[in-house]
Amino acid sequence: ALFHTPLRELNLSYNFLGTEGVTVISGALPFQTSLETLILSGNEMGVAGVKALSIGLRTVTMLGTLNLSNNSITSDGLEALCSAWKVGQRLSKLVLSKNELTWASKAHQGHDYKGIKRFCVQLRSGRASFLTCLDMRDSGMDVEANRMLTGALCTHNKLTSLNGINPPRANKLKWDIPHPVEHGELLFMVQCFSNMPAPTAQAVMLGWNLYNSMDLSHCGLLRFPEEILQIQTLEDVDLSHNPFSILPHEPLCATTTLTSLLLMGCSNLCFPPQAVCQRGGQVTML
């Protein structure tokens, strides 16, 4: 049936298909040109399975939702999945939760960041232009991987949902936050303010007094994340060891609460603008 019946949604969750079963699914995908949703959670596909699946995914240009949660996907599997992500594909929702995305294969124990590095390249490129919902909860993302993701999200600011965190709406002015936030999640929350209608953003800001300090050091940020300056309670910011080259000195000088800005190791900056130095706050750069 998979080879002859056109489908818009295919959900084969928790059928324990394994590598062999997923390979069969992959072979049917070229015949499913109208497929919009593919859910294969809990099928124990592993690295070999996701590599096989990636071959078929290259042919499904209408796919909008892909759920591969709980499949023991490691760094090699994530790298293979990224290889199937082509310019023009309409993937808008990607669920990779409950995997081992920063772990090497069983033959090579320890952390491996090749997959997450490749994934961040995809976020920065045109291949991920449609992606608005990303879920990587409980997927082995350690501090190093989260910092990489943060740098990519600073460039790819189109997300409307990240790891189950959903922004407030006009009729519900509170965040849905199911867990303590990581670096990239916090930056995502701040970016959401920039995309909200002004009245909604202002109303949400009034009740958002959770953060007076923010550590975005070592995140590979290619630009200064001006969005964070909207947090009216923010006092201390650490942006050390990032490669951005320009400081937005006018927005910085317009802040009324910021007292400490750490820019240690930002080698692409020659010096902080004079206007920032005269601000009266603590500006540090080594």
Solvent accessible surface area in square Angstrom, and as a share of the most:
residue,aa,sasa,rsa
1,A,102,0.79
2,L,40,0.20
3,F,83,0.35
4,H,163,0.73
5,T,66,0.38
6,P,107,0.67
7,L,47,0.23
8,R,168,0.61
9,E,103,0.46
10,L,17,0.09
11,N,84,0.43
12,L,43,0.21
13,S,34,0.22
14,Y,116,0.44
15,N,78,0.40
16,F,129,0.54
17,L,52,0.26
18,G,19,0.18
19,T,57,0.33
20,E,143,0.64
21,G,18,0.17
22,V,0,0.00
23,T,65,0.38
24,V,81,0.47
25,I,8,0.04
26,S,7,0.05
27,G,37,0.36
28,A,2,0.02
29,L,2,0.01
30,P,58,0.37
31,F,124,0.52
32,Q,2,0.01
33,T,94,0.54
34,S,55,0.36
35,L,0,0.00
36,E,61,0.27
37,T,27,0.16
38,L,0,0.00
39,I,32,0.16
40,L,0,0.00
41,S,7,0.05
42,G,4,0.03
43,N,0,0.00
44,E,113,0.51
45,M,2,0.01
46,G,18,0.17
47,V,33,0.19
48,A,60,0.46
49,G,0,0.00
50,V,0,0.00
51,K,97,0.41
52,A,18,0.14
53,L,0,0.00
54,S,2,0.01
55,I,114,0.58
56,G,2,0.02
57,L,9,0.05
58,R,84,0.31
59,T,63,0.37
60,V,2,0.01
61,T,69,0.40
62,M,86,0.39
63,L,11,0.05
64,G,16,0.15
65,T,30,0.18
66,L,4,0.02
67,N,30,0.15
68,L,0,0.00
69,S,12,0.08
70,N,61,0.31
71,N,1,0.01
72,S,65,0.42
73,I,0,0.00
74,T,12,0.07
75,S,0,0.00
76,D,38,0.20
77,G,0,0.00
78,L,0,0.00
79,E,51,0.23
80,A,17,0.13
81,L,11,0.06
82,C,2,0.01
83,S,41,0.26
84,A,4,0.03
85,W,14,0.05
86,K,88,0.37
87,V,109,0.63
88,G,48,0.46
89,Q,17,0.07
90,R,121,0.44
91,L,17,0.08
92,S,39,0.25
93,K,83,0.35
94,L,2,0.01
95,V,14,0.08
96,L,0,0.00
97,S,14,0.09
98,K,122,0.52
99,N,6,0.03
100,E,77,0.35
101,L,0,0.00
102,T,0,0.00
103,W,102,0.36
104,A,16,0.13
105,S,30,0.20
106,K,186,0.79
107,A,86,0.67
108,H,131,0.58
109,Q,148,0.66
110,G,28,0.27
111,H,92,0.41
112,D,22,0.11
113,Y,53,0.20
114,K,104,0.44
115,G,0,0.00
116,I,0,0.00
117,K,114,0.48
118,R,89,0.33
119,F,1,0.00
120,C,6,0.03
121,V,81,0.47
122,Q,4,0.02
123,L,3,0.01
124,R,89,0.32
125,S,35,0.23
126,G,43,0.42
127,R,93,0.34
128,A,0,0.00
129,S,45,0.29
130,F,84,0.35
131,L,0,0.00
132,T,49,0.28
133,C,27,0.16
134,L,0,0.00
135,D,15,0.08
136,M,5,0.02
137,R,87,0.32
138,D,114,0.59
139,S,1,0.01
140,G,31,0.30
141,M,32,0.14
142,D,43,0.22
143,V,90,0.52
144,E,83,0.37
145,A,0,0.00
146,N,12,0.06
147,R,36,0.13
148,M,36,0.16
149,L,5,0.02
150,T,0,0.00
151,G,0,0.00
152,A,0,0.00
153,L,1,0.00
154,C,1,0.01
155,T,64,0.37
156,H,11,0.05
157,N,67,0.34
158,K,104,0.44
159,L,8,0.04
160,T,81,0.47
161,S,16,0.10
162,L,0,0.00
163,N,10,0.05
164,G,20,0.20
165,I,0,0.00
166,N,54,0.28
167,P,31,0.20
168,P,9,0.06
169,R,128,0.47
170,A,85,0.66
171,N,132,0.68
172,K,85,0.36
173,L,77,0.38
174,K,157,0.67
175,W,31,0.11
176,D,50,0.26
177,I,62,0.31
178,P,76,0.48
179,H,48,0.21
180,P,121,0.76
181,V,36,0.21
182,E,74,0.33
183,H,34,0.15
184,G,2,0.02
185,E,7,0.03
186,L,16,0.08
187,L,0,0.00
188,F,2,0.01
189,M,0,0.00
190,V,0,0.00
191,Q,8,0.04
192,C,8,0.05
193,F,4,0.02
194,S,63,0.40
195,N,103,0.53
196,M,27,0.12
197,P,92,0.58
198,A,64,0.49
199,P,99,0.62
200,T,18,0.11
201,A,12,0.09
202,Q,118,0.52
203,A,37,0.29
204,V,5,0.03
205,M,13,0.06
206,L,134,0.66
207,G,66,0.63
208,W,9,0.03
209,N,96,0.49
210,L,117,0.58
211,Y,44,0.17
212,N,83,0.43
213,S,60,0.39
214,M,9,0.04
215,D,66,0.34
216,L,1,0.00
217,S,8,0.05
218,H,105,0.47
219,C,4,0.02
220,G,30,0.28
221,L,0,0.00
222,L,105,0.52
223,R,84,0.31
224,F,9,0.04
225,P,0,0.00
226,E,83,0.37
227,E,17,0.08
228,I,0,0.00
229,L,29,0.14
230,Q,67,0.30
231,I,4,0.02
232,Q,113,0.50
233,T,42,0.24
234,L,4,0.02
235,E,74,0.33
236,D,58,0.30
237,V,3,0.01
238,D,32,0.17
239,L,0,0.00
240,S,2,0.01
241,H,86,0.38
242,N,3,0.02
243,P,51,0.32
244,F,1,0.01
245,S,65,0.42
246,I,133,0.67
247,L,8,0.04
248,P,18,0.11
249,H,74,0.33
250,E,128,0.57
251,P,48,0.30
252,L,6,0.03
253,C,47,0.28
254,A,78,0.61
255,T,22,0.13
256,T,127,0.74
257,T,48,0.28
258,L,17,0.09
259,T,75,0.43
260,S,15,0.09
261,L,5,0.02
262,L,45,0.22
263,L,0,0.00
264,M,63,0.28
265,G,30,0.29
266,C,1,0.01
267,S,104,0.67
268,N,78,0.40
269,L,11,0.06
270,C,120,0.72
271,F,144,0.60
272,P,20,0.13
273,P,29,0.18
274,Q,118,0.52
275,A,44,0.34
276,V,6,0.03
277,C,66,0.39
278,Q,132,0.59
279,R,77,0.28
280,G,74,0.71
281,G,29,0.27
282,Q,108,0.48
283,V,44,0.25
284,T,36,0.21
285,M,52,0.23
286,L,160,0.80
